[in-house]
Amino acid sequence: MSKANDILPDRLCSPVEVEWEVTYRGVNDAGTTVEIFYDWDDGSSETVAATEIDAGTSTWQATTNHTYTSDDDQCNYHPEATLVVNGVLCTSSSQEQIVTIWDNDDTNGGRVNASPNVYPVCVGSGATMRFDDGTRFNCVPPQENDVPNTDTRWIQWVYGTRNTMSSPTQVRVDGVVRSYPYEGGVITLPGPVTGSNQRSLPIAVADDNLVGEEFEVELRYWNFCNPYPSDPPVTDRSVIRIVDLPDATITPVDTFCEFNNNIFLSAATGGGTWSGNGIVDSAAGEFSPYVAGPGDHLITYQVTDGNNCSDSDTEVITVRDAPDAGILPAGPFCSYDPPYDLETVTSLGTWSGTGITDTVAGIFDPSVAGLGIHPIAFTTEPDQYGCYGTDTLDVEVVAPPDAQLLTPDSAWCETDDNQTSASILISGSKNILFDLILDRKGTLDTIRNITDDTITVDLDNRPGINEYRLVKVIEYHGDNSCETLLDDSLTMEVYPQPVMELTADYDNWCSPVEVEFTSAAGYDTYYWDFGDGETKETWSNVITHTYTLDFLDDTLEIIPDTIQQEIHTDTTYNYRLIIETIHGCRDTISDSLRVYLNPIADFFVTPEIQNYPETYVYLINLSSRGDWSYLWDFGDSETDTVKEPNQHEYPTYGFFDIELKTYSDYCRDSITKRIQILPPPPLAEFEPDSIGCPPLEISFSNNSEFADTYIWDFDDGTFSTEPNPTHKFYQSKEHHVKLAAFGLSGADTTERIVFIYDTPQAIFSVYPNEAKNLKQIFKFMNNSVKASYYLWDFGDGNTSPEKNPSHIYGVEGTFDVTLYVWSENDCPDTLIKESYINVIAGEGEVEFPNVFRWNGTGPTGGYWTEGTVDNTVFHPNIVNAVDFRMIIYNRWGEMIYETNEIYKGWDGYLESGKLASQGVYVYKAYVTYINGDQEVIAGDVTFLH
């Protein structure tokens, strides 16, 4: 049998009507009735008669309609159709469909929610708040994932749908008093959308509204099933409500004695928090007179209700002072201490407790009490208010402490680390600190703050007898102590080991090697093992031994066509020394040395003398046999490391010392033989021929060939025999420099010209060279000879390249003047005249003009330059001034311009940038001169356009 079905809803929004057609093919009905049972999954069901639509295939079909209405937060329904044959339900034939039902956002799983439902405002307080849109949408994830209702939503806030607030200060929405109810704008939440994060506008209520008064806000919602604006919205309303404060009034209580029992305080509204001196339970309000102590105590109660409104109250509770029964501290006592008179701050009362032998006098006897902690109580007589005082003291009686050494005496030969330790058992009271006095080889050492346990003490043992003794143990109980004298000792004897020193002195490592061994003196026996098969036992700490390697062994090895002798190799000898003391303490020291074979270097060379250009020599290595390395130095900076170089070609003539080094890494031998190659006749040549300014230093390069000695003539009366001399020329002229070169085969001469330029001479004078005015202009006259370029240094940090410059120093002082000159060939000269210029400030002076004119262009800032003439800026001529201030006034006495700079005057423009009118203006100037004098000058000036 096969099955099929087709369900068709007419819409998505409730109510939804569906038409469901169900088909079964291959039904074995046997001529009985065929029906289809419909379970609509909403609590309803029906059975519908089926119609056979194809007898050949026994196909049966039924169609029916059903209406779904949203209910119980259910978005999806799963209707089921089952075949019924002859009244029997065929359970394996069931077919299922899914029907999705949407609705507005306050139905079918949706809920419009303006949060919070009630926003409480405590009476007497104002508030500004916003409601949140906490709406849960209808049929959106996770409630519905297959066909979610995520289409566009529209929301609207309506303010003041009900308003009972009585304050003269009306409720404000978004800072504005509205006409209520006030509808806010409709807000669109474009789809797809599954939730809202919208908030209302800020709502402000005043602080003088009455309890119970409310301001109501409505939240409106539209969605696909009740679209805006055609359908009405679904809504939710919330309120701002004025709520009353809780009552924190405290119930009064009586006066207490200090040792009365605790009480529980109460207030009109419970659930608050108590605070103040004596409160031991802030939630329950438990008050302890003893904890509070005598006096008046301010108790505060604060309560906050579910609306977060708070109230508080205070109450003063008086606690009377009980008589002072304080027991003065005593103990601990040692068991052997005599009876002790306990004391209190008052004398009237009764004592009790173990060890009290007199209840009135308070006599405590440690021997009666016995070891342990004993609670002792004292109670005073009642005072006039019936209050009494009491106090308790735990008095401890302890046994005397003890200490004993657990480590036995010992003796041993010295080791690398002779530090040992001793175990000491400390006996006494638990959880108490002790001091132990230990005699360390005659020095008392106090070990502090130890406990009653086995302790370990490090012993600093030295060679010899080390004695340690316990002297005293002290047990501390606060300011009291119990102590016991001790007499227990420990002896540690350390036999010293021999001092293991061993040196091997020898001159070289190459065989034969004589070695002198030296060790520490003063011991019984020395056992020597030289590592070459020889040993010795001596009483002396010094011994000499020779290590020898024979160059050739006597053994002959026959190899076809040759006879070779065996050669010894380098050998390492491991030597050792054992020293034994009188106590039988022994120690060993060892080391090693290596002995190496010594080679014998020799070679044959021919010819020993020849004439250039013949430069070949022939060589045969005659060194002793062995595994050697070789280094040939042919005396011409050429080397070779082969055993047999056979021949060598020299690049030039001369004497050449040929050296052969035959060596290993440690031993070597060498031999040198001289050959001579006679040179051709000499050829003299050098450079450079040069030109420059005197003194001109030239380093000559000698390019001569076939010469070994030289004579230089510099044409200034000086000579040199250096191969490559450096010479300084001072005379301005043409020098004919000559070089004579001499060699084994003759001599040669050559000549070059060195030209030295003329030198300029710096000469100058100045007028004047003294001045009593900081503005004095000094004229410098340049009388230099053969000079083309100049640089003046005036000695005040200023310079000039002019030939005959002028300069103003502007400050007092004495100045050096330097003139640098250069010729046309850049040859220099310098003249320095020290302390040549002397400037004295002298008296100051200021002189103002009486008229100036507009510059015709625009503002310049009023700046002017010393030594220039500019009648477009009003300023004084100033001599030796260091500070300057000038104010300009109009005819009405109004200040229109001010300057505080010496080189800034007035260009006729106001501070605003506007040009002043033509006319007469008044100025007032304040001047400070370099000598400290001050002057105030006033006058008028005419400004012309």
Buried (B, 14 or more C-beta within 10 A) or exposed (E): EEBEBEBEBEEBBBEBEBEBBBBBBEBEBEEEEBBBBBBBBBEEBEBBEBEEEEEEEBBBBBBBEBEBEBEEBBBBBEBBBBBBBEEEEBEEBBBEBEBBBBBBBBBBBBBBBBBBEEBBBBBEBBBEBBBBBBBBBBBBEEBBEEBBBBBBBBBBBBBBBEBBBEBEBBBBBBEEEBEBBBBBEBEEBEBEBBBBEBEBBEBBBBBBBEEEBBBBBBBBBBBBBBBBEEEEBBBBBBBBBBBBBBEBBBEEBEEBBBBBEBBEBEBBBEEBBBBBBBBBEBEEBBBBBBBBBBEEBEBBBBBBBEBEBBBBBEBEBBBBBBBEBBBEEBBBBBBEBEBBEBBBEBEEBBBEBBBBEEEEEBBBBBEBBEEEEBEBBBBBEEBEEEBBBBBEBEBBBBBBBBBEBEBEEEEBBBEEEBEBEBEBEBBBBEEBBBBBBBBBBEEEEEBEEBEBEEBEBEBEBEBEEBBBBBBBBBBBBEEBBBBBEBEBEBEBBBBBBBEBEBEBEBEEBBBEBEBEBBBBEEBEBBBBBBBBEEEEEEEEBEBEBEBEBEBEEEEEEEEEEEEEEEBBEBBEBEBBBBBBBEBEBBBEBEBEBEBBBBBBBBBEBEEEEBEBEEBEBEBEBEBBEBEBEBBBBBBBEBEBEEEEBEEBEBEEBBEBEBBBBBBBEBBBBEBEBEBBBBBBBBBBBBEEEBEBBBEBEBEBEBBBBBBEEBBBBBBBEEEBEEBEBEBEBEEBBEBEBBBBBBBBBBBBEBEBEBBBBBBBBBBBEBEEBEBEBBBBEBEBEBEBEBBBBBBBBBBBEBEBEEBEBEBBBEEBEEBBBBBBBBBEBEBBBEBEBEEBBBBBBBEBBBEBEEEBBBBEEEEBEBBBEEEEEBEBBBBBEBBBBBEBBBBBBBEEEEEBBEBEEBBBBBBBBBEEEEBBEEEEBBBBBBBBBBEEEEEEBEEEBBBEE
